[in-house]
Amino acid sequence: MAAAAPSWSLLPNARSVNDWRWWSLAAVPAFIALTLLLQMPSLLSVVVDGSAEAWRGTFVIYVTCWVFWIAIGPPLFWFFCRYPLDGGSITTKLALHFAAALAFVLIHTGMHAAIDTAGWFEPGTPIGTRYRTLLSSSAGLELIVFVMIDGAFHAVRYAVRARQSADRERELTHLKTRAELEALRRRLEPHFLFNALNSLCAMLPEGDQARQMAMRISDYLRIVLDRASSEKVPLREELAIVRSYLEIEEIRHGDRLDTSFSVDRKALDAQTPVMVLQPLVENAVRFATAGGASPARVMLKAQRQGDRLALTVSNSFRSDDGDLSGQGWGHAIIRERLTANYCDDADFRIETENGQFVVHVELPYEPHLACERPA
Amino acid sequence: MTGEERIRVLVADDEPLSLGLAVRTIGLDPRLEVVHACGDGNEALEALSAGDVDVALLDIRMPGIDGLTLARLQARAQQGPEIVFATAYGEHALEAFELGVCDYVTKPYEPERLRRAMLRAASQRRLKQHGASVRPIDRLLVRSRLGTQLIPFDQIEAVDADEKEVWLRVGTRRLRYQNTISAMELMLPCPPFVRVHRSFIVNLDHIGAWNDASNGTGGLVLTGGGEIPISRRYRRRLSSLFLGMR
């Protein structure tokens, strides 16, 4: 999501890359570095010489160069922001930039010709002569400098734009998911659905197994419908979804399914991407029960280890079965979600050990801020 | 109100099946009594004017006067009943809390959940009627070899039961207390206290790890050390409380 950037930051953001004032400020350190680089020969001679006189002279030269750059910078960046190379006719833009390059060379050289702190010329040399001499000797270098600045400007601009459009794309996907969930909610008519389930409960005596099932189904539906369509939820919410799902499976499979949860309290408030555990557990139940082992075992572990959150979902399978091809169902999507959320900071591993199929997920531990919910 | 007197409940729901279910569910608790069963909001409003209701269980969506309007009208009345909302989908939860409504249950509800809501609303009403003179109990007076001491509830990590008495786990100590575990369950507020076994009550705030198991071998590890078993019967309630569901 596009984070709200502070209005004045040295780091570029979507707004500042189109603002010549930001560029003029941000370029100051770059200009200082550029001057140091261009005037390296005189700096080296001072280091060799070492006298106070030489240091003072060099200092004056540097300050002059910086003042020139600081004077030229703002109009230059105003021009780049006003007439960037992209958009409009490229030939016109190129011609404009070429003209600007010429103007830059003429003006910058003119400044140096007018104020010669470097002592390139004999005192009393007419300004016209100085100008011509400087132009013929350094116009090429000045042109290259212009191209460098122009190039740097556009490189930064494109980088920021690319990141911005990636952010926007992610935001759009998120909005789309939310809209889909909202549409689903409307189509399901939760009021009608839960009232109908309540009527079903009314027809069955307390403690009846069918009534239990109706209750569990409504719990599951409610938690899925209610779940904030946010990207991340505290682990306790994700576990609540998993639990209400497992309660249905436990009724369905009876004693043939053994489930266990082992949850560290310190892990409960950890942020987790929503719907990462649920599909893993669903998968585990499907394979454990299909394997024919009795009872089929599904285990979930959540632990906080320092600044990491370790989640493990494991299930039993018949070792003579050998065919685990289907077990990886949905894993690609989960890997993708983890990468999207944590880049390389999340770990996803699969192991098979002693008749157990084990999926390890490891995330950085991020505490979830207290959610607003009436007590 | 003496222990003999039952809590008088009004139920309003426009759906006959749903109304019947609520009346039956509440009627199964000897401490509760349904005095009015109303098929719509207007009927409920009329019944409420009799002034013999402690707790009103109102469906939110009803033809005529809906539950929210009824609650708004009752909020103005002095000595009005405590209101508990019933709704199929909890979209009005926030509005309900703004109206000072005591609780709300979502349909379909666990029978126990509904009865607990009624009892809690009734004790809320009692507190209001007696003003500041009655404070909710938040500590226990325990006599031991070392003398008599007051133990605040939040220091009690768990309670386990013998035949006639219970033991309170407080830090490294185990204190004997003359009471039955069922009475303790009623006395200690839930949450954070929750019954997890025929002979154990645990304080959710002192749980370090939760090991749930469908085959009845699950248990809780207390932050102060020690393990408490979870029985199948209480497993579901514990997991929903531990995971912060209602």
Interface residues (C-beta under 8 A of the other chain):
Chain A: P190 H191 F192 L193 F194 N195 L197 N198 S199 L200 C201 A202 M203 E206 A214 M215 S218 R222 I223 L225 D226 R236 E237 L239 A240 R243 L246 E247 E250 L257 D258 T259 S260 F261 S262 V263 D264 R265 L268 P295 P374
Chain B: E15 L17 S18 G20 L21 T25 L28 R61 A88 Y89 G90 A93 L94 F97 T106 K107 P108 Y109 E110 P111 I207 G208 A209 W210 N211 D212 A213 S214 N215 G218 T223 R236 S239 S240 L243 G244 M245
